């Protein structure tokens, strides 16, 4: 059985590496090419790249696991995400694509903020880069945990190495493949692999719940629903046990989209503003299908294990269990590749964004202001390696929960950057001092909220997801400080797109 699985996995790894080497020839001559692919992503590539880099291992592990354990009420997370993603494409995407080019052709989010608010340029570039690197280290670690869980659940003690567990092998193998094509091909490689990985993920999430319901080993929809109700009468209810706080904490995941650097950077790289609506429609269709499939895996997977008396100790491995049980080894390998695609597409995007911030907002700002383009690309590759190795060390605990790690990092970015990006693009009275206040306040409130344990229990009731207080506090800080400092800040007029292109 293992032979067929490895044939599919090796084919997948080879395809990802081939894309990396293809991109190497097109994306390493300048920082703009390495960091943003020359701002020439076609709509379909930008759309699936944004979607795949967003939907990490939590889509095939964390979300199905939550639904498997708690029922359909957990689908509110997916609903909130869908609404948030749609608003992100409508509000942020066209404005960010235009304004990052007009404000001195900004290649990173910190650089855009510095160019937008020159009076606080140094503080904004430094603080935002620190937030990006810290939270991305945690976020990337969550992806590596998912890769470790895949190998540990799928292969057991196959490798039998006394010095490294199967979980550890999964972590380091996942990181090794991602590092290779990201270091070699930069943003173009990451975007092209995201496109392919997005297609693989969607196919897998359509095929798996369909076969669980239609094969002789599964249930039809009616039989599955009856079995689930016999386990728990309200298992298929969207509202059973749902409190106001629980509802807000679930749908508040959607707020995080406005501040996720690895997602909104795709808006900066799309070919033109005119392509944004096309990319939006493609991305939202892909996302709707994928989220529905993930919900189906969790819900119908629970019916399948109940029917066959299977005791699943870790709900987050339901996708892996079904892949092992229902499919031919070659197909199982393809499904494992889909899981790795979800993991690797996000990791590669996060590594590249963190590396870009370290290169453009630290190295070029403090160490080598006049570094050549070739030198900057080389430093960027080294930074990719350093961030990846740090994340691997953070992923050392196999008992880490994928959804929990993602939730913390998602909230950190959403609260720190969400209000900041939204208001900087839409409110002309915002000032640099307000931007710094919002950035620091959002990140600090999220960290303190988690440390206090209020995301698990708050005032004797259920926990409040940390993005809610963080987002509100950051927005309030931006507005209040901007109103108090508006006469002392400077606003530079945006450079017309045509002049920006000539200047480059």
C-alpha positions as CSV (number, residue, x, y, z in Angstrom):
1,X,0.0,0.0,0.0
2,X,2.7,2.4,0.9
3,X,4.3,2.1,-2.5
4,X,1.3,3.5,-4.3
5,X,1.0,6.4,-1.8
6,X,4.6,7.3,-2.2
7,X,4.4,7.2,-6.1
8,X,1.7,9.9,-5.9
9,X,3.5,11.9,-3.3
10,X,6.8,11.8,-5.2
11,X,5.0,12.9,-8.3
12,X,3.5,15.8,-6.4
13,X,6.9,16.8,-4.9
14,X,8.5,16.7,-8.3
15,X,5.8,18.9,-9.8
16,X,6.3,21.5,-7.1
17,X,10.1,21.5,-7.6
18,X,9.7,21.8,-11.3
19,X,7.5,24.9,-11.0
20,X,10.2,26.4,-8.7
21,X,12.9,25.9,-11.2
22,X,10.7,27.3,-14.0
23,X,10.0,30.4,-11.9
24,X,13.7,30.8,-11.1
25,X,14.3,31.9,-14.7
26,X,11.7,34.6,-14.5
27,X,11.7,36.0,-11.0
28,X,15.2,36.6,-9.6
29,X,16.5,39.6,-11.5
30,X,15.0,42.2,-9.1
31,X,13.3,42.6,-5.7
32,X,10.0,43.4,-7.4
33,X,10.2,40.2,-9.4
34,X,11.3,38.1,-6.4
35,X,8.8,39.7,-3.9
36,X,5.8,40.4,-6.2
37,X,6.3,38.5,-9.4
38,X,6.7,41.8,-11.3
39,X,3.0,42.7,-10.5
40,X,2.0,40.5,-13.5
41,X,-0.2,37.7,-12.0
42,X,-3.1,36.7,-14.3
43,X,-6.5,36.8,-12.5
44,X,-6.9,33.1,-12.2
45,X,-3.4,32.7,-10.7
46,X,-3.9,35.6,-8.3
47,X,-7.3,34.2,-7.3
48,X,-6.3,30.7,-6.5
49,X,-3.0,31.9,-5.0
50,X,-4.9,34.1,-2.6
51,X,-7.3,31.3,-1.8
52,X,-4.8,28.5,-1.4
53,X,-2.4,30.6,0.7
54,X,-5.4,31.4,3.0
55,X,-6.7,27.9,3.3
56,X,-3.9,26.2,5.1
57,X,-3.9,22.7,6.7
58,X,-6.8,23.9,8.9
59,X,-9.1,23.5,5.9
60,X,-8.5,19.8,5.7
61,X,-7.6,19.1,9.3
62,X,-8.7,21.8,11.7
63,X,-12.1,22.7,10.3
64,X,-13.3,19.1,9.6
65,X,-12.0,18.2,13.0
66,X,-14.1,20.9,14.7
67,X,-17.2,19.9,12.8
68,X,-16.5,16.2,13.6
69,X,-16.3,16.9,17.3
70,X,-19.0,19.6,17.8
71,X,-21.4,19.4,14.9
72,X,-22.7,21.7,12.2
73,X,-22.7,24.7,14.6
74,X,-18.9,25.0,13.9
75,X,-19.8,25.9,10.2
76,X,-20.2,29.5,11.3
77,X,-16.4,29.8,11.1
78,X,-16.6,29.0,7.4
79,X,-19.5,31.3,6.9
80,X,-17.7,34.2,8.6
81,X,-14.6,33.5,6.5
82,X,-16.5,33.5,3.2
83,X,-18.2,36.8,4.0
84,X,-14.9,38.3,5.2
85,X,-13.0,37.2,2.1
86,X,-15.7,38.6,-0.2
87,X,-15.6,42.0,1.5
88,X,-11.8,41.9,1.4
89,X,-11.9,41.5,-2.4
90,X,-14.4,44.3,-2.7
91,X,-13.0,46.9,-0.4
92,X,-9.2,46.2,-0.1
93,X,-8.1,44.5,-3.3
94,X,-8.7,47.3,-5.9
95,X,-7.5,50.1,-3.6
96,X,-4.4,48.3,-2.4
97,X,-3.4,47.3,-5.9
98,X,-3.6,50.9,-7.0
99,X,-2.2,52.7,-4.0
100,X,0.8,50.4,-3.4
101,X,2.0,51.2,-6.9
102,X,1.3,54.9,-6.6
103,X,3.0,55.3,-3.2
104,X,6.6,54.8,-4.5
105,X,5.9,51.3,-5.8
106,X,5.7,49.8,-2.4
107,X,6.7,46.1,-2.4
108,X,5.7,45.2,1.1
109,X,2.9,46.1,3.5
110,X,5.3,47.9,5.9
111,X,6.8,49.9,3.0
112,X,3.3,50.9,1.9
113,X,2.4,52.1,5.3
114,X,5.7,54.0,5.6
115,X,5.1,55.7,2.2
116,X,1.5,56.5,3.1
117,X,2.5,58.0,6.5
118,X,6.0,59.5,6.0
119,X,6.0,61.3,9.4
120,X,6.1,57.9,11.1
121,X,7.8,55.9,8.4
122,X,10.6,54.4,10.5
123,X,8.3,53.4,13.4
124,X,5.7,51.8,11.0
125,X,8.2,49.8,9.0
126,X,10.0,48.5,12.1
127,X,6.9,47.7,14.2
128,X,4.9,46.2,11.4
129,X,7.9,44.1,10.3
130,X,8.3,42.7,13.8
131,X,4.6,41.8,14.0
132,X,4.8,40.1,10.6
133,X,7.8,38.0,11.5
134,X,6.6,37.0,15.0
135,X,3.1,36.0,14.1
136,X,4.2,34.3,10.9
137,X,6.6,32.2,12.8
138,X,3.7,30.9,14.8
139,X,1.4,30.6,11.7
140,X,4.1,28.7,9.8
141,X,4.6,26.4,12.7
142,X,0.9,25.5,12.6
143,X,1.4,24.3,9.0
144,X,4.4,22.2,9.9
145,X,2.4,20.7,12.8
146,X,-0.2,19.7,10.2
147,X,2.5,18.1,8.0
148,X,3.9,16.2,11.0
149,X,0.4,14.9,11.9
150,X,-0.1,13.7,8.3
151,X,3.0,11.6,8.4
152,X,2.5,10.4,11.9
153,X,-1.1,9.3,11.2
154,X,-0.6,8.0,7.7
155,X,2.7,6.0,8.0
156,X,2.8,5.1,11.7
157,X,6.2,3.7,12.5
158,X,7.1,3.0,8.9
159,X,10.5,4.7,9.2
160,X,11.5,3.4,12.6
161,X,14.2,6.0,13.3
162,X,15.2,6.2,16.9
163,X,16.5,9.7,16.6
164,X,13.5,11.2,14.7
165,X,9.8,10.3,14.9
166,X,7.5,10.1,12.0
167,X,6.0,13.3,13.2
168,X,9.4,14.9,13.0
169,X,10.0,13.5,9.6
170,X,6.8,15.0,8.4
171,X,7.7,18.4,9.8
172,X,11.2,18.5,8.2
173,X,10.2,17.0,4.9
174,X,7.3,19.4,4.5
175,X,9.6,22.3,5.3
176,X,12.4,21.1,3.0
177,X,10.2,20.9,-0.1
178,X,8.6,24.3,0.6
179,X,12.0,25.9,1.3
180,X,13.4,24.6,-2.0
181,X,10.9,26.0,-4.4
182,X,10.4,29.2,-2.4
183,X,14.1,30.0,-2.1
184,X,14.6,29.2,-5.8
185,X,11.6,30.8,-7.5
186,X,10.4,33.5,-5.1
187,X,6.9,34.9,-5.4
188,X,6.2,33.6,-8.9
189,X,7.0,30.0,-7.8
190,X,4.8,30.4,-4.8
191,X,1.9,31.8,-6.8
192,X,2.1,29.1,-9.5
193,X,2.4,26.3,-7.0
194,X,-0.5,27.8,-5.1
195,X,-2.6,27.7,-8.3
196,X,-1.9,24.0,-8.8
197,X,-2.3,23.2,-5.1
198,X,-5.6,25.1,-5.1
199,X,-6.9,22.9,-7.9
200,X,-5.8,19.7,-6.1
201,X,-7.4,20.8,-2.8
202,X,-10.7,21.6,-4.4
203,X,-10.9,18.3,-6.3
204,X,-10.0,16.3,-3.1
205,X,-12.7,18.2,-1.1
206,X,-15.3,17.4,-3.7
207,X,-14.3,13.8,-4.1
208,X,-14.0,12.7,-0.5
209,X,-17.4,13.5,1.0
210,X,-19.1,12.4,-2.2
211,X,-17.5,8.9,-2.0
212,X,-18.1,8.7,1.7
213,X,-21.8,9.0,0.9
214,X,-22.1,7.0,-2.3
215,X,-19.8,4.0,-1.9
216,X,-20.9,0.7,-0.4
217,X,-18.8,1.5,2.7
218,X,-20.6,4.8,3.4
219,X,-24.1,6.3,3.9
220,X,-26.5,8.2,1.8
221,X,-27.4,11.7,3.0
222,X,-30.6,10.6,4.7
223,X,-29.0,7.6,6.5
224,X,-26.0,9.7,7.5
225,X,-28.3,12.4,9.0
226,X,-30.3,9.8,10.9
227,X,-27.2,8.2,12.3
228,X,-25.8,11.6,13.4
229,X,-29.1,12.5,15.1
230,X,-29.0,9.2,17.0
231,X,-25.5,10.1,18.3
232,X,-26.5,13.7,19.2
233,X,-30.0,15.1,18.4
234,X,-28.7,18.6,17.6
235,X,-25.6,17.5,15.8
236,X,-26.9,19.0,12.5
237,X,-28.3,22.2,14.0
238,X,-26.6,25.5,13.1
239,X,-27.9,27.1,16.3
240,X,-28.0,24.5,19.0
241,X,-26.0,25.6,22.0
242,X,-24.9,28.7,20.1
243,X,-24.6,31.8,22.4
244,X,-24.3,35.4,21.2
245,X,-20.6,35.3,22.2
246,X,-20.0,32.0,20.5
247,X,-21.7,33.3,17.3
248,X,-19.6,36.5,17.3
249,X,-16.4,34.6,18.0
250,X,-17.1,32.3,15.1
251,X,-18.1,34.8,12.4
252,X,-15.4,37.3,13.6
253,X,-12.9,35.1,11.8
254,X,-13.9,37.0,8.8
255,X,-12.5,40.2,10.2
256,X,-9.1,38.7,10.0
257,X,-8.9,38.8,6.2
258,X,-8.3,42.6,6.1
259,X,-5.0,42.2,7.9
260,X,-3.5,39.0,6.5
261,X,-0.2,40.0,4.8
262,X,0.2,36.7,2.9
263,X,-3.3,37.1,1.4
264,X,-3.5,40.9,0.6
265,X,-0.1,40.8,-1.0
266,X,-1.7,38.9,-3.8
267,X,-3.8,42.0,-4.4
268,X,-0.6,44.0,-4.9
269,X,0.6,41.5,-7.5
270,X,-2.4,41.1,-9.7
271,X,-1.8,42.3,-13.3
272,X,-4.1,45.4,-13.1
273,X,-7.0,46.9,-11.2
274,X,-9.3,45.8,-14.1
275,X,-8.4,42.2,-13.4
276,X,-9.5,42.4,-9.7
277,X,-13.3,41.6,-10.3
278,X,-12.4,38.6,-12.4
279,X,-10.0,37.3,-9.8
280,X,-12.6,37.9,-7.1
281,X,-15.2,35.8,-8.8
282,X,-12.8,33.0,-9.4
283,X,-11.5,33.0,-5.8
284,X,-15.0,33.2,-4.2
285,X,-16.3,30.3,-6.3
286,X,-13.2,28.2,-5.3
287,X,-13.6,29.1,-1.7
288,X,-17.3,28.3,-1.6
289,X,-16.8,24.8,-3.0
290,X,-13.8,24.1,-0.8
291,X,-15.4,25.2,2.4
292,X,-18.5,23.2,1.6
293,X,-16.3,20.1,1.0
294,X,-14.4,20.6,4.3
295,X,-17.7,20.8,6.1
296,X,-18.9,17.6,4.4
297,X,-15.7,15.8,5.4
298,X,-16.2,16.6,9.0
299,X,-20.0,15.9,9.2
300,X,-20.1,12.8,7.0
301,X,-16.8,11.5,8.4
302,X,-18.5,11.4,11.8
303,X,-21.3,9.4,10.4
304,X,-18.9,7.0,8.7
305,X,-16.9,6.3,11.9
306,X,-20.1,5.8,13.9
307,X,-21.4,3.3,11.3
308,X,-18.1,1.3,11.3
309,X,-17.4,1.6,15.0
310,X,-14.1,3.4,14.5
311,X,-12.7,5.2,17.5
312,X,-10.9,8.4,16.3
313,X,-8.8,9.8,19.1
314,X,-7.8,13.0,17.2
315,X,-10.8,14.6,15.3
316,X,-8.3,16.6,13.2
317,X,-7.2,13.4,11.5
318,X,-10.6,12.5,10.0
319,X,-9.4,13.5,6.5
320,X,-6.4,11.2,6.8
321,X,-8.5,8.3,8.2
322,X,-11.0,8.5,5.3
323,X,-8.2,8.7,2.7
324,X,-6.6,5.6,4.2
325,X,-9.8,3.6,4.5
326,X,-11.8,4.3,1.3
327,X,-9.4,4.8,-1.5
328,X,-6.9,2.9,-3.7
329,X,-3.3,3.7,-2.6
330,X,-2.6,5.9,-5.6
331,X,-5.7,7.9,-4.9
332,X,-4.8,8.0,-1.2
333,X,-1.4,9.5,-2.2
334,X,-3.3,12.1,-4.2
335,X,-5.4,13.0,-1.2
336,X,-2.3,13.2,0.9
337,X,-0.9,15.5,-1.7
338,X,-4.0,17.7,-1.4
339,X,-3.4,17.9,2.3
340,X,0.2,18.8,1.7
341,X,-0.9,21.3,-0.9
342,X,-3.1,23.1,1.7
343,X,-0.2,23.1,4.1
344,X,2.6,24.0,1.7
345,X,0.7,26.8,-0.2
346,X,0.2,28.7,3.0
347,X,3.7,28.0,4.5
348,X,5.4,29.2,1.3
349,X,3.4,32.4,1.2
350,X,4.1,33.2,4.8
351,X,7.8,32.5,4.5
352,X,8.1,34.8,1.5
353,X,6.2,37.7,3.2
354,X,8.2,37.4,6.4
355,X,11.4,37.2,4.3
356,X,10.4,40.3,2.3
357,X,9.8,42.3,5.5
358,X,13.2,41.2,6.9
359,X,14.9,42.2,3.7
360,X,13.1,45.4,2.7
361,X,12.2,46.7,6.1
362,X,15.2,45.7,8.2
363,X,18.2,44.9,6.0
364,X,17.7,47.7,3.4
365,X,16.5,50.1,6.0
366,X,19.2,49.7,8.7
367,X,22.1,47.7,7.3
368,X,22.5,48.2,3.6
369,X,20.3,51.1,2.4
370,X,21.9,51.0,-1.1
371,X,22.1,47.2,-1.5
372,X,21.9,46.1,-5.1
373,X,18.9,44.2,-6.4
374,X,20.9,40.9,-6.7
375,X,22.1,41.3,-3.1
376,X,18.6,42.0,-1.8
377,X,17.3,38.8,-3.6
378,X,20.1,36.8,-2.0
379,X,19.4,38.2,1.5
380,X,15.7,37.4,0.9
381,X,16.6,33.7,0.3
382,X,18.6,33.6,3.5
383,X,15.7,35.1,5.4
384,X,13.3,32.4,4.0
385,X,15.6,29.8,5.4
386,X,15.9,31.4,8.9
387,X,12.2,31.9,9.3
388,X,11.5,28.4,8.2
389,X,14.0,26.9,10.6
390,X,12.5,28.9,13.5
391,X,9.0,27.7,12.6
392,X,10.2,24.1,12.6
393,X,11.6,24.5,16.1
394,X,8.2,25.9,17.3
395,X,6.4,23.0,15.7
396,X,8.3,20.5,17.8
397,X,5.3,19.5,20.0
398,X,3.1,16.9,18.2
399,X,0.2,17.6,20.6
400,X,-0.2,21.1,19.2
401,X,-3.7,21.8,17.8
402,X,-3.6,23.1,14.3
403,X,-6.8,25.2,14.6
404,X,-5.7,26.7,17.9
405,X,-2.3,27.9,16.5
406,X,-4.0,29.3,13.3
407,X,-6.6,31.1,15.4
408,X,-3.9,32.9,17.5
409,X,-1.9,34.0,14.5
410,X,-5.0,34.9,12.4
411,X,-6.2,37.1,15.3
412,X,-2.9,38.7,15.7
413,X,-2.7,39.8,12.1
414,X,-6.4,40.7,11.8
415,X,-6.3,43.0,14.8
416,X,-2.9,44.6,14.2
417,X,-3.3,45.2,10.4
418,X,-7.0,44.9,9.7
419,X,-8.2,48.3,10.9
420,X,-4.9,49.8,9.8
421,X,-5.2,48.7,6.2
422,X,-8.9,49.4,5.9
423,X,-8.6,53.0,7.2
424,X,-5.4,53.8,5.4
425,X,-7.0,53.0,2.1
426,X,-10.4,54.7,2.8
427,X,-9.9,57.5,5.3
428,X,-7.8,60.5,4.2
429,X,-7.8,62.0,7.8
430,X,-5.8,59.1,9.2
431,X,-2.4,60.1,10.5
432,X,0.9,58.3,11.0
433,X,0.6,58.6,14.8
434,X,-2.8,57.0,14.5
435,X,-1.4,54.2,12.4
436,X,1.3,53.4,14.9
437,X,-1.2,53.5,17.8
438,X,-3.5,51.1,16.0
439,X,-0.8,48.6,15.0
440,X,0.7,48.4,18.5
441,X,-2.7,48.4,20.3
442,X,-4.1,45.6,18.1
443,X,-1.2,43.3,18.5
444,X,-0.8,44.0,22.2
445,X,-4.5,43.4,23.1
446,X,-4.5,40.1,21.2
447,X,-1.4,38.9,23.1
448,X,-2.7,40.0,26.5
449,X,-6.1,38.5,25.8
450,X,-4.6,35.1,25.0
451,X,-2.2,35.3,28.0
452,X,-5.2,36.1,30.3
453,X,-7.1,33.0,29.0
454,X,-10.1,35.2,28.1
455,X,-10.3,33.5,24.7
456,X,-11.2,30.3,26.6
457,X,-13.4,31.7,29.4
458,X,-14.5,35.3,30.0
459,X,-16.4,36.6,33.0
460,X,-17.7,33.2,33.9
461,X,-19.0,32.5,30.4
462,X,-17.5,31.1,27.1
463,X,-14.3,32.6,25.8
464,X,-14.3,35.6,23.5
465,X,-12.2,35.2,20.3
466,X,-9.2,37.6,20.8
467,X,-9.7,39.2,17.3
468,X,-12.8,41.0,18.5
469,X,-11.3,43.1,21.3
470,X,-8.1,43.5,19.4
471,X,-9.8,44.7,16.2
472,X,-12.1,47.1,18.1
473,X,-9.3,48.5,20.3
474,X,-7.0,49.1,17.2
475,X,-9.8,50.8,15.3
476,X,-10.6,53.0,18.2
477,X,-6.9,53.9,18.8
478,X,-6.4,54.8,15.1
479,X,-9.5,57.1,15.0
480,X,-8.8,58.9,18.3
481,X,-5.1,59.4,17.8
482,X,-5.6,60.6,14.2
483,X,-8.2,63.1,15.3
484,X,-5.8,64.5,17.9
485,X,-2.8,64.7,15.6
486,X,-4.3,65.5,12.2
487,X,-2.9,69.0,12.1
488,X,0.7,67.8,12.8
489,X,0.9,65.0,10.2
490,X,1.9,65.4,6.6
491,X,0.1,63.9,3.6
492,X,2.1,63.4,0.4
493,X,0.0,63.3,-2.8
494,X,0.0,60.0,-4.5
495,X,2.3,59.6,-7.6
496,X,0.2,58.9,-10.7
497,X,0.5,55.4,-11.9
498,X,2.0,56.5,-15.2
499,X,4.8,58.5,-13.4
500,X,5.5,55.6,-11.0
501,X,6.0,53.3,-14.0
502,X,8.4,55.8,-15.7
503,X,10.3,56.2,-12.5
504,X,11.0,52.5,-12.3
